[in-house]
């Protein structure tokens, strides 16, 4: 192949973007081809992966049949004060080099954003974070985005932005030159949300445990955190895994938020457009605080953010390291997590339902059957701090299932029926808090909301006072009981909290007295 020497200076600019936190920011890839020794210089705080783009791009250009510009080529990634990471700038750098070398008409570049990693043969490989990049492109007024074919589905969910999938560098250049018509990729959002679940989990599979199912229904209806305490084999994990089958379907806004987090971590599978089911994350008890909270050198989302708008299941809760569990306190209270590192401070969403499970004693037996001493039991339970426990609204005992129920052929109530009641309760809450967009469910109510929505008349106040005294519950359980009672009233379709609602809510805190006092 003959290498041509271009005898004039030329500057080209290609629009791209990068992700910081869960949002994207625009990046201008400026390429200047000029005189001097043949060298390519990349500036603008590139990391190692971006610096290596020089060799990938040169080889991809040559293997795609393009001429390589001789002389000094300077590539600037603006803004220069923000560190650029990852291989997603390969495609815009290659396009910019061709435009600067006068091998590509740049007239269409100003209306499009380009992202993609280049293989040595010129193929365009999938990259992370395409969904937030597409959202940013639309916000910046761009009309189209060029993405790897495998990322086209997630970019195409952004309404008002045309998504053009490209398989290789030659396709991208031919499209920008107007020589190749690539139809914009289309996604049917209604069809995405109507797809059946990949698993066949259903509450009908659970034998017995009707009281626990009721507690999980209440938790789902109000978005409450729940702790399941019972011996091994009682069905704690089985019940927890089916919780998301009774949660309300994701709205489009929630699906976009959730998919953004999964996109930047690279968890969207090839061709997947959106996360359309509520996430269920179940990290092992050996997880580190960075794995749960997020972090590393460059802050990235952890398990609690991957569970955003879904369920975080912590099995064997006392086996988690104490410092790891304590990191949950801020996300549970605020719905976000802030991570500070030398590279900067990032805030990720973490509005999830916590479902925790544990044995009642170190040997797994109920307290009256355990061979563990009272001190051993207390030390075991003491691994969970009071402040963390205080953020869990329902503490539920999960007893062993009697043989007659295990062997019964009668199916329990299915997830669809339970979910219909949960959805109706959530709808009532959404209408109640229409003026408070940050309060998405009863569990998120603040002190003012409690006062306005959980009013108790004098007889009910006396009843609650007597219940707290009789059960030995602390005053700090008061707000939690009111929130759960409000949810029980919503499930019953009641405008006000009644005595039976209040007493059921108190029952869900009875383990405070049994185990924690």
Steps between C-alpha positions, in 0.01 A plus 500: 500500500636843406526747787415855394654817642252785543652844453261717693386553853146396579292486816201271553262472793290195589242488777517219753419459870622329815337388822563641844292350779184384323473799267690590188676820403591614146853451373632673189762299315714757319748366243765718336719364218812706430868498402778333692617154585235233469365469852160484668454685828187464716442770761211586732571277803470161327538183706699198382210357297455831316874538435505150353231612255782638285624152404150352467384784275808498275470127440122519450540781245758309297309170515183684389672631187547864602814706462690591811591872524870571527627784715408601853141416599378657824184366660341703779219367717314800640428596772864446586459516879288180527672162481389291199467126546430194291516405131175668390692786333656271235228558241480881533881523494516295179224706339673822607834388357337421165323837497822683590678313219228609255384142444156570647250780455440650846176680414282239680725458805354794692157334523613162627673343798738205455605234752660161452809290551694390190640154442821476299305395192276807522200330665311716752472332839245555777575753776354586840277796581326546164158574656612803706705618201191485277296690759770768510512521120126566489532764774773673297277520193673236288293324237680167485749271668734242346543201730623140476230268368474314831433828684232621259204374701585689819564825311181463296275526808585871513212668321590787268847372413573284194722204576725372220665163566837451330687172474835635382692815421428488127123496569533802728697696240265404216202614706658834588593550134140434398601195294323250728148533638473343845139488623467623860467214746149469644392360836141412594480606864157346551629164378802526732285544809256228391764230471445210741741456789805285430450308824190321623506613863158533659364528853269209416805274531542581870332253732356645819653814654181699445587753771842560343344542156266758647796687652680497165185634332491787751872565443455506122194726522682764701860451386599396852823324597448160659700256712417127491611299803470124496689170500663352188248339267207717609485665155657842565699508174214351302265772620754780449571398140130524419454846647567682175223299330243692708659845464338751261640493143775750423386825344693625196673762716603238757616264223721774353652580841568134571634431151743793524664341803519159333626657176802674652599180683461300179221270627264557207535195277564540126184628333323573830317832491385549858477338838125442501475292820585620845857394586571236762853508639625248754869563585686238704574580863873524415438811287720801580370847577617614153314211338180582686519878505705558186841656463841379386753754371247645257160495674260252342160376624488215749234243579269746672485720189456198274195423717357850438120476456519134595595265783828457688502162676753445777489138611671400827499865609716459815776340288562827314786709635382766743662785306335377179154500657552848644549638147134424436375765740535802270350331189207363700425843641564722196456275195841603364860412573793740474850363447804721540833400348810682381352495149192687623171467678214308338137461600309192386129418548422226751126497562445132566304268726724322748405141574724340760494145634668342798490208739356569847802348677860405410405134453197588287233376741221697660599647839301245704669213313851638474798358687672838481529692825309827545830689478591326171157581359526861610849535349374351175204735479715792611695487175218711355505854634193671642514788247494254209222294653308821559486555122324166444125544535385139532664221704331172413540158656510220242418175681568151362228379263291211640513176304128509423548828313811385316320187379180683411407518132310825547669790325533830680394839370694597189722803449262659247217525752725640772660748260159639399437602862853643531456707183169640628662599830793665322259693278329640808838608637602660172182706501547594865856620444446658159627831638810329648683334206784378722257302717437199279340271759403489868844382608644831373275721710667767711380649830268749330348229283442281806319782674283570197426144386512288815275691736379298799206606712515476881371139527758380246778691674405332827495163324847556354635619834369186671639278222844654530495453874374140486749386236797688640562682171709815512374840400724490192266234354211750507558653154558161341173367639310801365647455151415131490150566636445755223599236244265242652220756478587560133478127430157500662394804297446704816542876512594493868695267726278272706571303815549171314753665268693636795505171689622309195782752457600456866508125447766545233730659760451229762842351429650810658375369829570132430856530380639846538395638834 
